[in-house]
Structure formats: C-alpha cells, structure tokens
Amino acid sequence: MIFIPIGDWFLARSEAFKVLMMKFRDHKIHTKTAFSKVKSKHNNYDQTLREHKERIEELEKIMLSLKEVTPFRIKKKKQNNDY
C-alpha cells in the first residue's frame, strides 16, 4: 500500500513526467482548437447549402407560377387571285 503513494510522489517530482504532462496538455489544447475550426467550417458550409436550397426552391416556385402560355399561330387568309 505504501508503494503506490511513494511511486506517485517520485513520478510527480520527475522532470520527464512534467514534460510529458505539458506535451499532453498542449496536444489536448491543439486538438480542441482544430476540431473547433473544423466544426465552424462545417457549420458555414451547412448554412450556405441551406441558403442555396431556399433560393432554388424560390426559383422553382417562380418558374411554376409563370407557366408559359403556348404560342398560337395566326393563319393568314388565302388570297383569291381571281381577276
């Protein structure tokens, strides 16, 4: 039972352990910032896609509301060339 606290005490006093803990802390901070950047970019892409989708749906509604009228031909009367 005494060996564990003494081992922890020696480990906590060693320089190598302190260096490892500092590197671990730095790695943890860098990982969090990297994931935050990726998440913010992902949210920006999602927002842009949603805006484009809304605009496309709006244009589709406009196109449906316009409904082109089929053009009709006007026939010319035949002229009688009976002189």
Buried (B, 14 or more C-beta within 10 A) or exposed (E): EEEEEEEEEEEEEEEEEEEEEEEEEEEEEEEEEEEEEEEEEEEEEEEEEEEEEEEEEEEEEEEEEEEEEEEEEEEEEEEEEEE
